[in-house]
Amino acid sequence: MQLQSRNHARRRGAILTAQGLRKLNQAKSQTEIEQDFKRYTLETLSEKTGLTPNTLSKVFIGSAGVDKRTLESCFRAFNLTLETEDYL
């Protein structure tokens, strides 16, 4: 019984919608422009968000679901608010 409740504690099935991905990419691009076109790598995004490069790859590619807190961390790094229309 304890194992079953642990599995339900953390859902890793959220992916960004087209709208959410567009918002995140636009904010990222705008920040890069403001920083003299210094491009973000997965490693620099990792430092900014506190997430691993592998997790960030999942967010930006949408290849696998992540938990909602992960998406919130990505949005928060660019002063965005994650809204229900931004993820599935």
N, CA, C and O atoms as CSV, one atom per row, in Angstrom:
chain,resi,resn,atom,element,x,y,z
A,1,MET,N,N,0.820,-1.193,0.000
A,1,MET,CA,C,0.000,0.000,0.000
A,1,MET,C,C,0.863,1.255,0.000
A,1,MET,O,O,0.534,2.231,-0.675
A,2,GLN,N,N,1.950,1.243,0.739
A,2,GLN,CA,C,2.817,2.402,0.807
A,2,GLN,C,C,3.470,2.678,-0.552
A,2,GLN,O,O,3.615,3.843,-0.923
A,3,LEU,N,N,3.861,1.662,-1.295
A,3,LEU,CA,C,4.462,1.830,-2.610
A,3,LEU,C,C,3.483,2.477,-3.577
A,3,LEU,O,O,3.869,3.327,-4.379
A,4,GLN,N,N,2.221,2.081,-3.505
A,4,GLN,CA,C,1.214,2.638,-4.396
A,4,GLN,C,C,1.031,4.139,-4.140
A,4,GLN,O,O,0.932,4.906,-5.097
A,5,SER,N,N,0.984,4.564,-2.915
A,5,SER,CA,C,0.812,5.985,-2.624
A,5,SER,C,C,2.030,6.787,-3.045
A,5,SER,O,O,1.890,7.951,-3.421
A,6,ARG,N,N,3.207,6.211,-2.995
A,6,ARG,CA,C,4.414,6.897,-3.426
A,6,ARG,C,C,4.373,7.139,-4.937
A,6,ARG,O,O,4.820,8.188,-5.402
A,7,ASN,N,N,3.849,6.194,-5.700
A,7,ASN,CA,C,3.758,6.356,-7.138
A,7,ASN,C,C,2.807,7.476,-7.527
A,7,ASN,O,O,2.999,8.113,-8.563
A,8,HIS,N,N,1.799,7.724,-6.729
A,8,HIS,CA,C,0.829,8.757,-7.039
A,8,HIS,C,C,1.278,10.135,-6.554
A,8,HIS,O,O,0.664,11.139,-6.917
A,9,ALA,N,N,2.311,10.201,-5.762
A,9,ALA,CA,C,2.740,11.466,-5.199
A,9,ALA,C,C,3.351,12.385,-6.258
A,9,ALA,O,O,3.297,13.606,-6.109
A,10,ARG,N,N,3.929,11.827,-7.320
A,10,ARG,CA,C,4.617,12.643,-8.295
A,10,ARG,C,C,4.269,12.190,-9.695
A,10,ARG,O,O,4.656,11.098,-10.113
A,11,ARG,N,N,3.549,13.011,-10.417
A,11,ARG,CA,C,3.185,12.693,-11.797
A,11,ARG,C,C,4.170,13.333,-12.748
A,11,ARG,O,O,4.452,14.528,-12.659
A,12,ARG,N,N,4.681,12.548,-13.642
A,12,ARG,CA,C,5.617,13.051,-14.627
A,12,ARG,C,C,5.019,12.878,-16.006
A,12,ARG,O,O,5.517,12.102,-16.821
A,13,GLY,N,N,3.968,13.593,-16.255
A,13,GLY,CA,C,3.318,13.440,-17.529
A,13,GLY,C,C,3.005,14.753,-18.203
A,13,GLY,O,O,2.321,14.767,-19.226
A,14,ALA,N,N,3.488,15.867,-17.658
A,14,ALA,CA,C,3.174,17.171,-18.231
A,14,ALA,C,C,4.148,17.507,-19.357
A,14,ALA,O,O,5.359,17.330,-19.223
A,15,ILE,N,N,3.600,17.991,-20.462
A,15,ILE,CA,C,4.423,18.505,-21.548
A,15,ILE,C,C,3.858,19.870,-21.950
A,15,ILE,O,O,2.678,20.151,-21.744
A,16,LEU,N,N,4.701,20.692,-22.511
A,16,LEU,CA,C,4.254,22.017,-22.918
A,16,LEU,C,C,3.372,21.939,-24.154
A,16,LEU,O,O,3.622,21.142,-25.058
A,17,THR,N,N,2.351,22.764,-24.185
A,17,THR,CA,C,1.546,22.911,-25.388
A,17,THR,C,C,2.341,23.788,-26.353
A,17,THR,O,O,3.383,24.333,-25.989
A,18,ALA,N,N,1.848,23.921,-27.577
A,18,ALA,CA,C,2.512,24.796,-28.551
A,18,ALA,C,C,2.584,26.219,-28.002
A,18,ALA,O,O,3.595,26.902,-28.166
A,19,GLN,N,N,1.509,26.663,-27.350
A,19,GLN,CA,C,1.480,28.001,-26.755
A,19,GLN,C,C,2.531,28.137,-25.653
A,19,GLN,O,O,3.254,29.131,-25.608
A,20,GLY,N,N,2.618,27.152,-24.774
A,20,GLY,CA,C,3.581,27.193,-23.676
A,20,GLY,C,C,5.013,27.184,-24.172
A,20,GLY,O,O,5.853,27.928,-23.667
A,21,LEU,N,N,5.295,26.351,-25.155
A,21,LEU,CA,C,6.636,26.280,-25.714
A,21,LEU,C,C,6.996,27.596,-26.403
A,21,LEU,O,O,8.126,28.070,-26.290
A,22,ARG,N,N,6.043,28.178,-27.110
A,22,ARG,CA,C,6.272,29.460,-27.780
A,22,ARG,C,C,6.590,30.551,-26.751
A,22,ARG,O,O,7.514,31.339,-26.949
A,23,LYS,N,N,5.822,30.597,-25.648
A,23,LYS,CA,C,6.063,31.596,-24.596
A,23,LYS,C,C,7.456,31.441,-24.000
A,23,LYS,O,O,8.171,32.424,-23.805
A,24,LEU,N,N,7.833,30.203,-23.715
A,24,LEU,CA,C,9.122,29.946,-23.104
A,24,LEU,C,C,10.262,30.285,-24.069
A,24,LEU,O,O,11.246,30.908,-23.670
A,25,ASN,N,N,10.136,29.881,-25.328
A,25,ASN,CA,C,11.176,30.176,-26.317
A,25,ASN,C,C,11.292,31.670,-26.594
A,25,ASN,O,O,12.398,32.179,-26.774
A,26,GLN,N,N,10.171,32.376,-26.629
A,26,GLN,CA,C,10.219,33.823,-26.848
A,26,GLN,C,C,10.908,34.534,-25.685
A,26,GLN,O,O,11.703,35.449,-25.900
A,27,ALA,N,N,10.609,34.124,-24.471
A,27,ALA,CA,C,11.246,34.724,-23.302
A,27,ALA,C,C,12.743,34.428,-23.295
A,27,ALA,O,O,13.554,35.295,-22.973
A,28,LYS,N,N,13.098,33.201,-23.653
A,28,LYS,CA,C,14.510,32.804,-23.734
A,28,LYS,C,C,15.226,33.639,-24.788
A,28,LYS,O,O,16.312,34.159,-24.532
A,29,SER,N,N,14.636,33.770,-25.963
A,29,SER,CA,C,15.234,34.552,-27.046
A,29,SER,C,C,15.374,36.013,-26.659
A,29,SER,O,O,16.398,36.635,-26.942
A,30,GLN,N,N,14.357,36.566,-26.015
A,30,GLN,CA,C,14.409,37.960,-25.588
A,30,GLN,C,C,15.540,38.180,-24.589
A,30,GLN,O,O,16.247,39.185,-24.664
A,31,THR,N,N,15.712,37.260,-23.667
A,31,THR,CA,C,16.790,37.369,-22.683
A,31,THR,C,C,18.145,37.271,-23.368
A,31,THR,O,O,19.075,37.991,-23.005
A,32,GLU,N,N,18.266,36.389,-24.353
A,32,GLU,CA,C,19.522,36.269,-25.102
A,32,GLU,C,C,19.848,37.580,-25.821
A,32,GLU,O,O,21.003,38.007,-25.836
A,33,ILE,N,N,18.850,38.213,-26.409
A,33,ILE,CA,C,19.043,39.494,-27.101
A,33,ILE,C,C,19.499,40.562,-26.105
A,33,ILE,O,O,20.425,41.325,-26.382
A,34,GLU,N,N,18.849,40.609,-24.959
A,34,GLU,CA,C,19.200,41.598,-23.938
A,34,GLU,C,C,20.605,41.389,-23.392
A,34,GLU,O,O,21.216,42.322,-22.871
A,35,GLN,N,N,21.122,40.165,-23.511
A,35,GLN,CA,C,22.470,39.852,-23.029
A,35,GLN,C,C,23.454,39.798,-24.195
A,35,GLN,O,O,24.358,38.962,-24.218
A,36,ASP,N,N,23.270,40.694,-25.161
A,36,ASP,CA,C,24.157,40.801,-26.320
A,36,ASP,C,C,24.259,39.499,-27.103
A,36,ASP,O,O,25.345,39.088,-27.513
A,37,PHE,N,N,23.129,38.867,-27.299
A,37,PHE,CA,C,23.007,37.658,-28.122
A,37,PHE,C,C,23.810,36.475,-27.594
A,37,PHE,O,O,24.221,35.598,-28.353
A,38,LYS,N,N,24.024,36.466,-26.299
A,38,LYS,CA,C,24.679,35.311,-25.673
A,38,LYS,C,C,23.666,34.174,-25.615
A,38,LYS,O,O,22.682,34.258,-24.881
A,39,ARG,N,N,23.899,33.115,-26.380
A,39,ARG,CA,C,22.969,31.995,-26.472
A,39,ARG,C,C,23.028,31.132,-25.215
A,39,ARG,O,O,24.092,30.921,-24.634
A,40,TYR,N,N,21.868,30.643,-24.814
A,40,TYR,CA,C,21.795,29.703,-23.692
A,40,TYR,C,C,22.077,28.299,-24.192
A,40,TYR,O,O,21.491,27.845,-25.175
A,41,THR,N,N,22.971,27.626,-23.512
A,41,THR,CA,C,23.178,26.198,-23.739
A,41,THR,C,C,22.377,25.452,-22.682
A,41,THR,O,O,21.857,26.061,-21.747
A,42,LEU,N,N,22.278,24.145,-22.827
A,42,LEU,CA,C,21.579,23.377,-21.783
A,42,LEU,C,C,22.288,23.534,-20.442
A,42,LEU,O,O,21.640,23.540,-19.395
A,43,GLU,N,N,23.611,23.659,-20.468
A,43,GLU,CA,C,24.363,23.804,-19.224
A,43,GLU,C,C,24.074,25.150,-18.552
A,43,GLU,O,O,23.899,25.207,-17.335
A,44,THR,N,N,24.021,26.239,-19.343
A,44,THR,CA,C,23.731,27.537,-18.733
A,44,THR,C,C,22.272,27.622,-18.285
A,44,THR,O,O,21.967,28.245,-17.268
A,45,LEU,N,N,21.375,26.998,-19.043
A,45,LEU,CA,C,19.976,26.929,-18.603
A,45,LEU,C,C,19.858,26.117,-17.324
A,45,LEU,O,O,19.041,26.423,-16.456
A,46,SER,N,N,20.680,25.079,-17.214
A,46,SER,CA,C,20.681,24.251,-16.017
A,46,SER,C,C,21.056,25.086,-14.790
A,46,SER,O,O,20.439,24.961,-13.731
A,47,GLU,N,N,22.067,25.933,-14.943
A,47,GLU,CA,C,22.476,26.804,-13.838
A,47,GLU,C,C,21.370,27.796,-13.484
A,47,GLU,O,O,21.143,28.081,-12.308
A,48,LYS,N,N,20.690,28.315,-14.489
A,48,LYS,CA,C,19.641,29.322,-14.281
A,48,LYS,C,C,18.393,28.729,-13.629
A,48,LYS,O,O,17.750,29.386,-12.811
A,49,THR,N,N,18.047,27.488,-13.987
A,49,THR,CA,C,16.810,26.878,-13.512
A,49,THR,C,C,16.993,25.925,-12.336
A,49,THR,O,O,16.052,25.679,-11.581
A,50,GLY,N,N,18.200,25.389,-12.178
A,50,GLY,CA,C,18.434,24.376,-11.148
A,50,GLY,C,C,18.011,22.982,-11.591
A,50,GLY,O,O,17.940,22.064,-10.773
A,51,LEU,N,N,17.730,22.817,-12.882
A,51,LEU,CA,C,17.324,21.524,-13.435
A,51,LEU,C,C,18.476,20.921,-14.229
A,51,LEU,O,O,19.361,21.643,-14.688
A,52,THR,N,N,18.468,19.613,-14.389
A,52,THR,CA,C,19.540,18.967,-15.138
A,52,THR,C,C,19.375,19.218,-16.640
A,52,THR,O,O,18.261,19.441,-17.112
A,53,PRO,N,N,20.475,19.184,-17.385
A,53,PRO,CA,C,20.372,19.328,-18.847
A,53,PRO,C,C,19.448,18.296,-19.474
A,53,PRO,O,O,18.739,18.606,-20.432
A,54,ASN,N,N,19.443,17.083,-18.955
A,54,ASN,CA,C,18.578,16.028,-19.475
A,54,ASN,C,C,17.096,16.403,-19.294
A,54,ASN,O,O,16.292,16.220,-20.207
A,55,THR,N,N,16.751,16.915,-18.136
A,55,THR,CA,C,15.371,17.336,-17.874
A,55,THR,C,C,14.994,18.507,-18.767
A,55,THR,O,O,13.888,18.540,-19.307
A,56,LEU,N,N,15.893,19.463,-18.929
A,56,LEU,CA,C,15.625,20.610,-19.797
A,56,LEU,C,C,15.408,20.179,-21.237
A,56,LEU,O,O,14.572,20.740,-21.946
A,57,SER,N,N,16.151,19.198,-21.656
A,57,SER,CA,C,15.982,18.661,-23.008
A,57,SER,C,C,14.575,18.101,-23.178
A,57,SER,O,O,13.941,18.310,-24.212
A,58,LYS,N,N,14.097,17.402,-22.180
A,58,LYS,CA,C,12.732,16.858,-22.221
A,58,LYS,C,C,11.699,17.972,-22.321
A,58,LYS,O,O,10.703,17.835,-23.031
A,59,VAL,N,N,11.931,19.066,-21.621
A,59,VAL,CA,C,10.987,20.189,-21.639
A,59,VAL,C,C,10.938,20.819,-23.019
A,59,VAL,O,O,9.858,21.021,-23.574
A,60,PHE,N,N,12.101,21.131,-23.577
A,60,PHE,CA,C,12.143,21.868,-24.836
A,60,PHE,C,C,11.817,21.006,-26.050
A,60,PHE,O,O,11.297,21.511,-27.044
A,61,ILE,N,N,12.114,19.720,-25.981
A,61,ILE,CA,C,11.812,18.836,-27.107
A,61,ILE,C,C,10.420,18.233,-26.966
A,61,ILE,O,O,9.770,17.923,-27.964
A,62,GLY,N,N,9.966,18.068,-25.734
A,62,GLY,CA,C,8.655,17.470,-25.497
A,62,GLY,C,C,8.656,15.976,-25.714
A,62,GLY,O,O,7.616,15.374,-25.982
A,63,SER,N,N,9.844,15.373,-25.594
A,63,SER,CA,C,9.980,13.943,-25.855
A,63,SER,C,C,9.429,13.065,-24.743
A,63,SER,O,O,9.064,11.912,-24.975
A,64,ALA,N,N,9.369,13.608,-23.546
A,64,ALA,CA,C,8.873,12.845,-22.404
A,64,ALA,C,C,8.232,13.807,-21.420
A,64,ALA,O,O,8.594,14.982,-21.362
A,65,GLY,N,N,7.305,13.317,-20.669
A,65,GLY,CA,C,6.638,14.148,-19.688
A,65,GLY,C,C,7.532,14.449,-18.500
A,65,GLY,O,O,8.411,13.664,-18.144
A,66,VAL,N,N,7.294,15.579,-17.906
A,66,VAL,CA,C,7.991,15.990,-16.688
A,66,VAL,C,C,6.917,16.412,-15.689
A,66,VAL,O,O,5.741,16.512,-16.040
A,67,ASP,N,N,7.318,16.656,-14.456
A,67,ASP,CA,C,6.296,17.093,-13.502
A,67,ASP,C,C,6.051,18.594,-13.625
A,67,ASP,O,O,6.877,19.320,-14.179
A,68,LYS,N,N,4.951,19.040,-13.122
A,68,LYS,CA,C,4.532,20.434,-13.243
A,68,LYS,C,C,5.539,21.375,-12.587
A,68,LYS,O,O,5.766,22.479,-13.082
A,69,ARG,N,N,6.134,20.956,-11.498
A,69,ARG,CA,C,7.118,21.803,-10.811
A,69,ARG,C,C,8.323,22.092,-11.696
A,69,ARG,O,O,8.922,23.164,-11.608
A,70,THR,N,N,8.674,21.138,-12.545
A,70,THR,CA,C,9.776,21.341,-13.489
A,70,THR,C,C,9.423,22.443,-14.480
A,70,THR,O,O,10.234,23.330,-14.750
A,71,LEU,N,N,8.214,22.384,-15.018
A,71,LEU,CA,C,7.776,23.413,-15.953
A,71,LEU,C,C,7.719,24.773,-15.262
A,71,LEU,O,O,8.096,25.787,-15.849
A,72,GLU,N,N,7.253,24.795,-14.028
A,72,GLU,CA,C,7.194,26.046,-13.275
A,72,GLU,C,C,8.592,26.636,-13.081
A,72,GLU,O,O,8.765,27.851,-13.165
A,73,SER,N,N,9.583,25.792,-12.826
A,73,SER,CA,C,10.961,26.263,-12.655
A,73,SER,C,C,11.485,26.898,-13.936
A,73,SER,O,O,12.156,27.929,-13.894
A,74,CYS,N,N,11.180,26.289,-15.062
A,74,CYS,CA,C,11.615,26.839,-16.348
A,74,CYS,C,C,10.969,28.198,-16.591
A,74,CYS,O,O,11.649,29.142,-16.996
A,75,PHE,N,N,9.691,28.306,-16.354
A,75,PHE,CA,C,8.976,29.559,-16.575
A,75,PHE,C,C,9.452,30.629,-15.594
A,75,PHE,O,O,9.647,31.782,-15.979
A,76,ARG,N,N,9.635,30.257,-14.345
A,76,ARG,CA,C,10.067,31.199,-13.320
A,76,ARG,C,C,11.446,31.792,-13.641
A,76,ARG,O,O,11.714,32.952,-13.329
A,77,ALA,N,N,12.311,30.994,-14.262
A,77,ALA,CA,C,13.655,31.467,-14.620
A,77,ALA,C,C,13.606,32.633,-15.589
A,77,ALA,O,O,14.547,33.423,-15.662
A,78,PHE,N,N,12.511,32.746,-16.337
A,78,PHE,CA,C,12.354,33.834,-17.303
A,78,PHE,C,C,11.216,34.784,-16.906
A,78,PHE,O,O,10.651,35.484,-17.745
A,79,ASN,N,N,10.900,34.789,-15.621
A,79,ASN,CA,C,9.855,35.672,-15.067
A,79,ASN,C,C,8.502,35.465,-15.744
A,79,ASN,O,O,7.767,36.423,-15.983
A,80,LEU,N,N,8.179,34.218,-16.050
A,80,LEU,CA,C,6.890,33.865,-16.623
A,80,LEU,C,C,6.078,33.095,-15.595
A,80,LEU,O,O,6.631,32.511,-14.663
A,81,THR,N,N,4.773,33.099,-15.770
A,81,THR,CA,C,3.886,32.306,-14.934
A,81,THR,C,C,3.322,31.169,-15.773
A,81,THR,O,O,2.763,31.403,-16.845
A,82,LEU,N,N,3.464,29.951,-15.294
A,82,LEU,CA,C,2.913,28.786,-15.980
A,82,LEU,C,C,1.401,28.777,-15.783
A,82,LEU,O,O,0.913,28.768,-14.653
A,83,GLU,N,N,0.677,28.779,-16.877
A,83,GLU,CA,C,-0.777,28.764,-16.824
A,83,GLU,C,C,-1.287,27.431,-17.343
A,83,GLU,O,O,-0.555,26.704,-18.015
A,84,THR,N,N,-2.525,27.107,-17.040
A,84,THR,CA,C,-3.064,25.796,-17.411
A,84,THR,C,C,-3.070,25.573,-18.917
A,84,THR,O,O,-3.017,24.426,-19.361
A,85,GLU,N,N,-3.134,26.647,-19.723
A,85,GLU,CA,C,-3.110,26.494,-21.181
A,85,GLU,C,C,-1.712,26.194,-21.706
A,85,GLU,O,O,-1.553,25.854,-22.879
A,86,ASP,N,N,-0.699,26.317,-20.855
A,86,ASP,CA,C,0.691,26.148,-21.282
A,86,ASP,C,C,1.175,24.706,-21.244
A,86,ASP,O,O,2.252,24.407,-21.760
A,87,TYR,N,N,0.409,23.817,-20.649
A,87,TYR,CA,C,0.852,22.422,-20.554
A,87,TYR,C,C,-0.341,21.463,-20.606
A,87,TYR,O,O,-1.484,21.834,-20.338
A,88,LEU,N,N,-0.027,20.224,-20.961
A,88,LEU,CA,C,-1.017,19.141,-20.974
A,88,LEU,C,C,-0.693,18.149,-19.883
A,88,LEU,O,O,-1.403,17.157,-19.719
